Amino acid sequence: MNLELTEETRMLVDTVTRFVRDRLRPLEAEVDLADGIEPQRMQALRREACALGLYGYNMPESIGGPGLSLQTLAAIDEAIGHTSMPLGEVFGHLPGSLRFSNEAQCRWLVDPLLRADTSIGYALTEPGAGSDLSAIATRAVRVAGGWRLNGTKHFISNVEHADHILVLAATDTAAPLKSKLSTFIIERGNPGLALLRKFRKMGWHGYPLSAFSLDDCFVPDSHVLGQPGEGFRIMMATINNDRVYVASKCLGMAQALMDLVLPWARERTTFGQKLGQHQAIQFYLADCDIELNAARLLTQQAAALGDAGHPDFRIAASRAKLYASEMLGRVADRVLQVFGGAGYMTDLPVERIYRDARAFRIGEGTSEMQRIQIARHLLAE
């Protein structure tokens, strides 16, 4: 299995790295403190990314995207992980479900998204349903010309200013899970859509998570993604890609921490020695290095299996997401300890990354869900 990056991938990663360094990192502290970024500034940055050919980088060729391999996407995502969550959105990692758009939907939905003219959110989670999709309470009922949706979604990314929202709802409550859900495209300004609140969070400051309600929200047939009853299949079609995406982001964040701590350990003097000469600190750094490289290998292997269409891709993605997300937490904790009081202050990005790291053990399938999947795979063998 060849895990070497191609020259084209290296060039793309270098472009992303420069953009992160020159255009995004200078904004991180400001965005984190304000817990937001003005829509106009975000739009301008997205257009810059679009001009570089980076926006919507994860979309397949079938709907107008670049059609990059999963290995290339993982390398790009690791580079994006070197900036904060809200600023990473500048690159337009769009919902994988869009690949099920029909020809007409590509024209009015996908094409403007790929030009960075519009934005989109994806709404799955509800107050009573997260990993348990069978508990989704949002209902869609057939009416003349379309559907009526009622329900509540929460912890949803980027819906405050989104032009469209993809909503997963139950269309046949008596059906098995694999055929009870459907995906709907709801436009901003729909009178049945109401924003309820924006959540305050431990981390990811500037990356909005909100709740909204649907009250007799009418959605025409033209705004059903795929076919009715295919919502579960549509979501599951890219969930493993999303897990590799999360693992790659965690790698980038952990590497960013290492890039900060190594110069500090070389230069900081305590008790007449450089910090890095103390054995306790050396152990911390060695453990961080081992775990980071182990997580990178797991992630690269998962991406390679995905590109090959290998049946083990699913479980490899779970391994990568589980290990990388938990590795990031451990690296962040050690690095903050090495920095001491300086790491706990907001002057350095260490404390922000420490806060941001925690959420990745929850999203895209909790650590517990990944362990269940891995254990079931082992027992089935």
N, C-alpha and C positions, 0 to 999 in steps of 0.2 A: 504494500500500500504506500503510494508516494505522497508524502506530506509536505513536499517542497512547494513553495509558492512560485507561480509563474512570473515572468517579467512583467506581464500586463497587470497582474494582481499587485505586485510591488509598486508599480507606478501609481495605481489607484490609492493604495494605502499611503504612499508618500504625499499625494495630493490632499487626502483627508487629514493627515497629520499636520501638514502646514496650515490648513484652514483652521483646524482646532487650535493650534498654537497662536496663530496671528489674529484670528477674528473672534474666537469664542472664549478662550481662557481669560482674556482681559475683562470679560463681562461676568464671570462666574460669581464673584463676591457680591457685586451689585444686584444681580438677579436673585441670589440666595437671600440677601438681606431684605429685599423688597417683596420676596415671595411672589414674584411675577415678572413678566416681561411684556412691554407694550406690543399689542398686535401689529402695529406698523413696523416696529423694529424687527419682530420675528418674520414678518412678511419680506422685509428687505433682505434679511439674512438668507431666507429660503430662496429668494431669487438669485442671490450670489451662488448658492450651492447648485441651483438649477443651471446657471451659466457655466459652471464647471462640469456639468454632466453627472452630478452626484445625486440630485434629488430623485426620490423614488427608486433608489438603487436596488431595492429588493424585489422589484416587480418583474414578472416573467415577460418574455418577448411577445407572448400571445396577446397581451393587452397593451403593448407599447413600451414595456420596460426594457432594461438592458439585458435581461436574461442571464445574469451572472451565476456562476456555480456557487453551491453552498460553501465550499471552501474559501472562495473569494469573499463571499458575504461575511463569513466568520472573521476573516482578517480585517475587513473594513469595520465591522462592528467592534472589534477589539480596539481599533484606532479611535473610534467614536467614544468608546468608554473612557478615554482620557479627559473628557469634559463632563459637565454636569448633566443630569437627566433632562432638564428643560432645554438646554442648549443643544443636546444631542438630537432633539426633534427637528433641528434646522435641516437635517439631511433627508427628512421625509421617509422614515421607515413606515410604509403604508400597510394597512391590514392585508394579510395574505388572502383573505376571503375574496378580495376584489378580482382574483383570477377567474372567478365564476361569473363575471359580468358578461352579459350578451353584447352583441354588436352595438345595439342602440345605447345601452348603459355605458359602454366604453366611450361613446361620443359625448354624452352629457355629464357623465360622472368621472370616469377614469382620466380622460384626456386633460380636462382642466386641473385635476389633481397633479398629474405628472408635469404640468407647466407651472406648478406652485401658485396657480390662480385661486384655488379653493383648498379647503382642509376638511378632514373627516375624523370622526370618532367611532369607537367600536364598543357596544354596550352589551355585556353578557351578565355581569354580576348584579345580584339583587340582595336586599336585606336578608332574605332567607335562602339564598342560593349562590354558592361560590363554585367550589369544585364539584358539588353535587348538581349536575345539570338537570337531573330528574325533578329537582325541587323548584325549577323556574316557574314563577307564578304569573308572569306577564302573558296575557292571552291575546290572540288574534282571531277574530271571528269573521267568517266570510260574509260580505255584503255585496250589493250590486256594484260592479266595477272595481272591487278591491277588498280591503280588509279594515276592520276597526280594532285598534290596539288599546288595551288598558293594562296598566301596571306601573311599577316603579323600578328604576335601576339606580345603583349607587356605586361609588368608587370608580367612576368612569372617567377616562382620560380625555382631556382637551375638548369637552363638549360645549364649553362656554362660548367659544367663537367658531365652532365647527359649522361648515356649510351643510354637511350631511352627517348622519349618524347611522351606523349599521346596528340594528337591534335584533337580538335573538328572542323569539317568542314562541309559545306553544300554540300550534294550530290544530292539533288532534290530541287532546288530553288522555284519550283511551288507548292510544297507540303505544307500542314499545318506544323506548328512548330514541332509538336510531331513526324513527320516522315521525316523531311527535313535534319536532321543532322546525321553524322556518326563519329565514333571515330577511329582514325588511330594511329598505333604505328610506330614512325619514329626513325630509328637508328642513333646514333652519327656517323658522317662521311658521311652521305648521301650527295651526291654532290648538291642536290637541297636545302639543309638547310644552311642558313648563319646567323651567329650571328651579329646583327646590333649594339647593344650598351648595356652597363650595366648602370642602373639608379642609381643616387645618391638619397638618401632618408632622410627624416626627422628622422626616427628611423629605427629599425630593422637592425642596422649596422652589417655587416658580413653575413647577409641573402640576397643573391643576387637575384635581380629582373632584368630581361633582356628583350630585344626585339629581335626577329629573323624573318627572311623572308623565305618563301617557293617559289622557282622559278622552276616550272615544276618538282617538287619533286615527284619521282616515289615511290609508296608504293605498294608492292605486296599484293594479296588477303590474304595471310597468316598473314598479319599485320593489318587486320581489327579486332577491338575488338567488339565482338558480331556480329550482322548482320548489313549490310548497312541500314540506316534509323533509327537505334535504339539509336543514339547518345544522344538524349534528354532523353530517358527513362533510359539509362545507367547513365547519370549524375544525374538525379533526384532520382535515387534509393538510393543514399547515401547522398544526400544533407542535410537531417535532422540530420543524424549522424555527419556530418561535423559542423553543427551549434551547436550541443551539445559539440563537440570538442573545438570550439572557446570559448563557454561559460565557459568550464572547464579550459582552459588556462587562461582566464581572472580572474577566481577565484584564481588560483595559484599565479598570479601576484599581485592581491590585497592582498592576505594573506601574501605574501612576504613583501609587504609594511607595513602591520600591524606588522609583526615580527620585522621590523626595527624601527618603530616609538614608540612602547610601551616602550622598554627599554630607549629610548631617553627621553620620557615624564616623566619616573620615575626618571631619573638621572639628567637631565639638570636643573639648577637652574637659575631663572630670578626674579628680584625684591624680593629676599629673600625667594622665594618659589620654590618648584619643579614645573617644567613646567606643569605637569599633575594635579597640584592643582588649576590651573587657570581655571575658569568656561568656558571661550571661547574655550580653548583647549579640555576640557572635552566634550563639545558639538560636536566638530569635531570628536573626537574619537568615541563617541556614534553613530553618524550618519554613520561613516564608518562601525562600527560593525553591525548595523541594516541592512544596504544595502548589506554587504557581506553575511550575513546569509540568507537574502531574496533571493539573487541571487543563493546561493547554493541550497536552497530548490527548486527553479524553475528548476534548472539544474538537480537535483536528480529526480524530478518528471518527467521531460522530458525523462530521461534515463530509468526510470522504465516503462513508457508508451511505449517506443520503444522496450524494452525487451518483453513486453506483446503483442506487435503487435496491440496496441490500435489505433483506427482511429484518436484520438486526439493527437497522437505523433507529427504530422506535426506542428500543431499550438503551442504545448507546446515547441517544439524546437525553434520556432520563438520567443516566449516569453523569453525563457532562453537566447538566443543569444542577443536579443535586450537589455534586462535589464542588463545582466552581462557585456556586452561590454561598456555600458554607465556608469554603476556602477564603473567600473575600472577607467574611466576617472575622475570621481568625487573623488574617494578615492585617486588617485594619486595627484590630485590638493590639497586636504586637507592635505595629508601627507607632501607634499613639503612645504606647508605653515607652518606646525608645525615645520619642520626642519629649516625654515628660510633660511638664506644665505647658510648654510651648505647643504641644500637639493638641491640648485641650482648648486652647484659645482659637478664636475665629480668624486670627491673622494668617494662619496657614490653612490650606484646604483639607488637611488631615481630618479635622473634626467633622467637616461636611461629608466627606467620603465615609467616615465612620457611621454617621447617621443614615446616609443614603443606602449603605450596604444592606441594612436589615431587611428592607422590603423584598429583596430578591429571593429570599427563602419562602416567600408567600405567593407572589405572582407567578403566572404560567404553570401552576401546579405546585402545591406546597412541598416542602422537603418530605413530609410524611407520605404524600401521594406518590412521590417518586420512589420512595423506599418500598411501598406496596407494589408498584409496578415491577420493580426490579426483583423483588422476592417472588412474585407470582411467576415471572419469567423463569427464574431458577428452578422453582418447583415443577413447572410444566415440563422443563427439559428432563 
